[in-house]
Amino acid sequence: MSAITNPVDRTSDPYPSRLQEEKWLPREDKVVWSQWRPDAPLTAQQADQFDRDGFLILKDLFTKEEVEALVAESAALRGGERDLMEGSVVTEPDSDEVRTIFKLPEQSPLFMRLAADRRLAGIVSFLLGDDVYIHQSRLNYKPGFTGKEFYWHSDFETWHAEDGMPRMRAISASLLLTDNDANNGPLMLMPGSHKTFVACAGETPEDNHKSSLKKQEVGVPSPEALTKLASDHGITTATGNAGTLVLFDCNTMHGSNGNITPFPRSNAFFVFNAMSNQLTEPFGANKPRPDFLAERGEPTPVKVETGRLV
């Protein structure tokens, strides 16, 4: 991997963004960093599918008892039964309903154990070909009737521009804690979009995260770019029962509609970054985002654990 070692020299940045004009740039990093082997936590077909599409939807990895325990724990976090870290809760744009709770492992031993599980960290470590650490974690909650949309975006664009993540060597793991169907605002992904980096137009406002966590307006592709991406690649809806795991590459274009059904949508979300891809200074902002959004300093590699959660 050709890492960017100088945090202030952006002339060698292969993924410049927040420009005067939107640009399309080719991906210069691998997607799957390990050679498949018989003891891998994925089949060869699954590894090839992740490389091709930029995501995997894995069902029936967790038992009913495990899912029930995680659902109960998420309800306790969301319902005020836990003392949560200051600044770790984001509410809906137009109400006080909880939209996101950050720093899951730090606030819940059960979610800490989930993050280290071979079914998450083990798979991701194989795909990234490295030890991994948790760049960001959160509990996403889209309440019935009022849950707002998450607009189309590449996570890497924000993590690169505002957090200083050098290269595309990170993967998101989203475990569904409620049934996600076509009606209640499930995750949508564009298969193959991870092979192209859309460098977005516009400068990063001061403290952009304070508004973007509620509604992202900076660092998103133009309607014209999204139309071409969707025409080229199509759109896949990541539906499944509670316990379904969705893994997607950091540069896969994704988003979700609002939820006007009576049925809430919730998921536990972990971003794993390769230890060799630790953060530098931001590439498109004046200062880094807060620590609850991006693990800085000397991160601790995840020690992969096996066995059931409960």
C-alpha positions in Angstrom: 0.0 0.0 0.0 1.3 3.5 -0.9 0.4 5.4 2.2 0.4 9.2 2.5 3.0 9.9 5.2 3.2 13.7 5.2 0.0 15.0 6.9 0.4 18.5 5.4 1.5 17.6 1.8 -1.7 17.1 -0.2 0.0 17.3 -3.6 0.2 13.5 -3.7 -3.4 13.0 -2.5 -5.1 10.5 -5.0 -8.5 11.5 -3.7 -8.8 15.3 -3.5 -12.3 16.5 -2.8 -14.3 19.6 -1.7 -13.2 21.2 -4.9 -14.5 24.1 -7.1 -15.9 21.6 -9.5 -17.0 18.0 -9.1 -14.7 15.4 -10.6 -14.7 11.6 -11.1 -11.5 9.8 -10.1 -10.5 6.2 -10.5 -10.0 4.1 -7.3 -6.3 3.5 -6.7 -6.7 1.0 -3.8 -7.6 -2.7 -3.6 -11.0 -3.8 -2.4 -10.1 -7.2 -1.1 -6.6 -7.2 0.3 -6.2 -11.0 1.2 -5.8 -14.0 -1.0 -8.7 -16.4 -0.4 -7.8 -19.5 1.6 -9.9 -22.5 2.9 -9.9 -21.2 6.5 -11.1 -17.8 5.5 -14.3 -16.5 7.2 -16.0 -16.0 3.8 -16.4 -18.3 0.8 -14.3 -17.6 -2.3 -17.6 -16.6 -4.0 -18.5 -14.1 -1.2 -15.0 -12.6 -1.4 -15.3 -12.2 -5.2 -18.8 -10.7 -4.7 -17.5 -8.1 -2.3 -14.7 -7.2 -4.6 -17.2 -6.8 -7.5 -20.1 -5.1 -5.8 -18.5 -3.4 -2.8 -20.9 -5.0 -0.3 -22.3 -8.2 1.1 -25.6 -9.1 2.7 -25.1 -12.0 5.1 -28.1 -13.6 6.7 -28.5 -16.1 9.6 -25.1 -15.4 11.2 -26.6 -14.8 14.6 -29.0 -16.8 16.8 -32.4 -15.6 17.9 -31.1 -15.3 21.4 -28.2 -13.2 20.4 -30.4 -10.8 18.3 -32.9 -10.5 21.2 -30.1 -9.6 23.6 -28.8 -6.9 21.2 -32.3 -5.5 20.7 -32.9 -5.3 24.4 -29.5 -3.5 24.9 -30.2 -1.0 22.1 -33.6 -0.2 23.7 -31.9 0.4 27.1 -29.3 2.8 25.5 -32.0 4.6 23.5 -34.5 4.7 26.4 -32.4 6.5 29.0 -31.6 3.4 31.0 -27.8 4.0 30.6 -25.7 7.0 31.4 -24.5 8.1 27.9 -21.3 10.0 27.1 -21.8 13.7 26.6 -22.2 14.6 23.0 -22.7 11.1 21.8 -26.5 11.4 21.0 -27.9 13.0 17.9 -31.6 13.7 17.5 -33.8 13.9 14.5 -33.7 17.3 12.6 -37.3 18.3 13.6 -37.7 16.5 16.9 -36.0 15.2 20.1 -36.3 11.6 19.0 -33.0 9.8 19.0 -31.4 9.4 15.6 -27.9 8.2 16.5 -25.9 7.1 19.5 -22.1 7.0 19.0 -19.3 5.2 20.8 -21.2 1.9 21.2 -18.4 -0.3 22.5 -17.4 2.3 25.1 -21.0 2.5 26.4 -22.0 -1.2 26.3 -20.0 -4.4 27.1 -22.4 -6.4 24.8 -21.8 -4.1 21.8 -18.0 -4.2 22.6 -18.2 -8.0 22.4 -20.2 -7.8 19.1 -17.6 -5.5 17.5 -14.9 -8.0 18.3 -16.8 -11.0 17.0 -15.3 -13.1 14.2 -18.5 -12.7 12.3 -17.7 -8.9 12.1 -14.1 -8.1 12.9 -12.8 -11.5 11.6 -14.5 -11.1 8.2 -13.4 -7.4 7.9 -9.8 -8.2 8.9 -9.6 -10.8 6.2 -11.0 -8.5 3.6 -8.7 -5.7 4.5 -5.7 -7.9 5.0 -4.7 -6.3 8.2 -5.5 -5.9 11.9 -8.3 -3.5 12.3 -9.5 -0.9 14.8 -12.9 0.8 15.3 -12.8 4.1 13.5 -16.4 4.9 14.4 -19.4 3.1 15.9 -23.0 4.1 16.4 -26.6 2.9 16.9 -28.8 4.2 14.1 -32.5 4.5 14.8 -35.1 5.6 12.3 -38.3 5.9 14.2 -41.7 5.1 12.6 -43.5 8.0 10.9 -40.8 10.6 11.5 -37.4 8.9 10.6 -35.6 11.1 8.1 -33.6 10.0 5.1 -29.8 9.6 4.9 -28.9 11.2 1.6 -26.6 9.5 -1.0 -22.9 9.6 -0.1 -19.6 7.8 0.0 -18.4 7.5 3.6 -14.8 7.7 2.5 -15.3 11.2 1.0 -16.1 12.5 4.4 -13.6 10.4 6.3 -10.9 11.5 3.9 -11.8 15.2 3.8 -12.8 15.8 7.4 -11.1 13.0 9.4 -7.9 12.5 7.4 -8.3 8.8 6.5 -5.5 8.4 3.9 -6.7 5.5 1.7 -9.7 3.3 0.9 -9.0 0.5 3.4 -12.0 0.6 5.7 -15.3 -1.3 5.8 -18.6 -0.7 7.5 -20.5 -3.5 9.3 -24.2 -2.8 9.9 -26.1 -5.4 11.9 -29.9 -5.1 11.5 -31.7 -4.9 14.9 -35.1 -4.7 13.4 -36.6 -6.2 10.2 -35.7 -4.0 7.3 -38.1 -4.3 4.3 -38.7 -2.2 1.3 -41.0 0.1 3.2 -39.3 1.3 6.3 -36.3 3.1 4.9 -33.7 0.3 4.4 -30.1 0.9 3.3 -29.7 1.3 -0.5 -26.4 0.7 -2.3 -25.1 1.1 -5.8 -23.1 -2.1 -6.7 -19.8 -1.3 -8.3 -19.9 2.3 -7.4 -16.9 1.8 -5.0 -14.6 1.6 -8.0 -15.0 5.3 -8.7 -14.4 8.3 -6.4 -16.7 11.2 -6.8 -14.7 14.3 -5.6 -17.4 16.7 -4.4 -17.7 20.4 -5.0 -17.8 23.0 -2.3 -15.7 24.0 0.7 -16.2 22.4 4.2 -18.0 24.8 6.6 -16.6 25.3 10.1 -17.9 22.5 12.4 -19.7 20.9 9.5 -20.5 17.8 11.5 -22.9 19.6 13.7 -25.4 19.9 10.9 -24.3 17.0 8.7 -25.1 14.4 11.3 -28.8 15.5 11.1 -28.8 16.3 7.4 -25.8 15.9 5.1 -25.5 18.7 2.5 -21.7 19.0 2.0 -19.7 16.2 0.5 -22.5 14.7 -1.5 -22.5 14.1 -5.2 -24.6 16.1 -7.6 -27.9 14.8 -8.9 -26.2 14.4 -12.3 -23.5 12.2 -10.8 -25.9 10.1 -8.9 -28.1 9.7 -12.0 -25.1 8.4 -14.0 -24.0 6.1 -11.1 -27.4 4.6 -10.7 -27.8 4.2 -14.5 -24.4 2.5 -14.7 -24.7 0.3 -11.6 -28.3 0.1 -10.5 -29.5 0.2 -6.9 -29.7 -2.7 -4.5 -31.9 -2.6 -1.3 -30.3 -4.3 1.7 -33.4 -5.9 3.2 -33.5 -8.7 5.7 -34.7 -9.9 9.1 -33.2 -8.7 12.4 -29.7 -10.3 12.7 -28.8 -9.7 9.0 -25.3 -8.3 8.6 -24.5 -5.8 5.8 -20.8 -5.2 5.0 -19.9 -2.5 2.6 -16.7 -0.8 1.3 -15.9 2.7 2.5 -16.4 4.1 -1.0 -19.7 2.4 -1.9 -22.4 4.9 -2.7 -25.3 4.5 -0.4 -28.3 6.2 1.3 -31.7 5.5 2.6 -35.2 6.9 2.4 -37.3 8.3 5.2 -39.5 6.0 7.2 -43.2 6.9 7.1 -44.4 3.5 8.2 -45.3 2.7 11.8 -42.4 0.3 12.0 -39.0 1.6 13.2 -35.7 0.7 11.6 -32.6 0.2 13.8 -29.1 -1.1 13.3 -25.7 -1.3 15.1 -23.0 0.2 12.9 -19.2 -0.3 13.2 -16.6 1.2 10.9 -13.4 -0.9 10.9 -10.2 0.7 9.6 -6.9 -1.0 8.8 -4.2 -0.4 11.4 -1.9 0.6 8.5 -4.4 3.3 7.4 -4.5 5.4 10.6 -5.7 9.0 10.4 -3.6 12.0 9.5 -4.7 15.6 9.3 -7.9 16.2 7.3 -7.5 16.6 3.6 -10.4 18.9 3.1 -11.2 20.7 6.4 -9.5 23.1 8.7 -9.6 20.8 11.7 -10.5 17.2 12.5 -14.0 16.2 13.6 -14.5 15.2 17.3 -13.1 12.0 18.6 -16.6 10.4 18.9 -16.8 10.5 15.1 -13.2 9.4 14.3 -10.8 7.5 16.5 -7.5 9.5 16.6 -4.2 9.0 18.4 -3.0 5.5 18.9 -5.9 3.2 18.2 -6.1 -0.3 19.8 -6.4 -3.2 17.4 -9.5 -5.4 17.8 -8.8 -8.8 19.3 -11.1 -11.1 17.4 -13.3 -13.4 19.6 -15.2 -16.5 18.7 -18.3 -18.1 20.3 -21.8 -16.9 20.9 -22.5 -13.4 22.3 -24.8 -14.7 25.0 
